[in-house]
Amino acid sequence: MRVLLVEDETIVRRFIKSLIDWEAHGFEVAGEAANGEEAWTLLESEPIDIVLTDIRMPALSGFELIERLAKRGWPCEVVILSSYDDFEYVRTALQLNVSDYVHKATISEEELLGCLNKAKDDWLKRREQELALTARVAGSSLSRRDGIAVNLLKLALDEEADRRRLKLLSEGLSLWNEPFQAALAHMPAEEGAAVADEDGRALAFAYGECRIVAGGQGVETLAAGLSAEALVRHDRPIPFSEWPEAYASMKRKLEERLEERRRAKSLHLCIRQAMDYLQVHYMDELTMETLCEEVHMSPAYFSRLFQKETGVTFTAYLTNLRLQEAKRLLVHTDYPVYEIAERAGYRNTRYFMKLFKETVGFTPTEYRERPGH
C-alpha cells in the first residue's frame, strides 16, 4: 500500500522511514511532505492509500489536512504522528474516522507496523462496505459476499479502474485467490437478475447485453442452466489480474458464435436439424446413414447439401465437433485420455490419439501440459 509521510522535521521523517523494511511488509513510502499544503498537492496527483501525518505543522496543519480529507471523502486512511501534548487534537481527529495514532517520541518498529496494518484493514473494510452497498442499491438478492464479488468483477472491467487497488481488494477480501472459471452468455435483456448457485461458489450476473458466469466449482452447471442464445467458456482458469483480457477474449468468441448462429438460420431446414442433432449426439457411434434417417434424406443428397451449406464435409464437421470437446475436457478435467476419447465419441483410444496429433499438432497429453492451460 502506498503511504504518504507528512512531517515538518526532516530528521523525524528519516527516522520513521528507517524503522521498517516497508516493501517486505507490503507498504511503500510513495511521497513525503513537510506540511499539509504539500501533502494536499501530492494527494491530488498521486494514488495514496495511507497518510501518516504529524498534527502541528506550518502552512496547513495535520488536523486541517484531516478535515479536508474527511470533507472530500478521500479514499485513504490516516494515522496520526502525535506528541504527548497533542491529546486534544488527537481526540478531535479520532472523531473524523482517523484509523490510529502513535507517539513520535516512543514509536517502535512493532508500533509502526501495527498502525500500518490496522490502516490497511480499515481501508479494505471501507472498500468492502462500498462494494456491498452498491449491491444493495442495485436491488440484488445475492449474499453480501456474492454481491461484493459481482461488483469487484464489474469494477475490474472498467477501463479507468485502478488495477493496483483492484489487486489489493481481491487479495484482501480473499475473493477467488485461486484462478477462477468463467463463461459468457448472450441473454435476453429481461433476464438480467444476478443469481448464485446453492453453494455460493458460482455467480451469474448481467453486464451490458451479456451474462457473466464466474467463480470456482459450479460455473459449468450454472452456465448450462441459462436460457442463453449462445454461450462460450474461457479455455483455462483466470487469475484476477487477467480478468479484463479474458472477458475481451470471451466477448470476441461470443460474437463469432452469434454470427455463426445467424448464418445457421439461413441454412436449409434439414441441415439445421442435422447440426442440432450432432450437438447433442456427437459422442454416440454416429454414421451419416443414421443421421439421414433422422432428417429423412438420402445419404447422397444429404452429403452434397451439407457440404454446400456448411462449406465442410459431414465427416470434417463431426470430427471438429468431437475434437473441440476433447480439448475442453483435457484443459478443464483430470479424466484420463481413454475416458476423454470415449466422451468425445471415439471408442478406439489409439485411433483418437493418432487423429488428435494429426489434426491439432500435439498429442492429447502434450496439449494438456502446454504452458498457459
Secondary structure, DSSP 8 states (H G I E B T S, - for coil): -EEEEE-S-HHHHHHHHHHS-TGGGT-EEEEEESSHHHHHHHHHHS--SEEEEESS-SSS-HHHHHHHHHHHT-S-EEEEEE-GGGHHHHHHHHTTT--EEEETTT--HHHHHHHHHHHHHHHHHHHHHHHHHHHHHTT--S-HHHHHHHHHHHHHT-TT--HHHHHHHHHHTTSS-S-BEEEEEE--GGG---EE-TTSSEEEEEETTEEEEEESTTHHHHHHTS--SEEEE-SS-B-GGGHHHHHHHHHHHHHHHHHHHHHHTTS-HHHHHHHHHHHHHTTS---HHHHHHHHT--HHHHHHHHHHHHSS-HHHHHHHHHHHHHHHHHHH----HHHHHHHTT-S-HHHHHHHHHHHHSS-HHHHHHSTT-
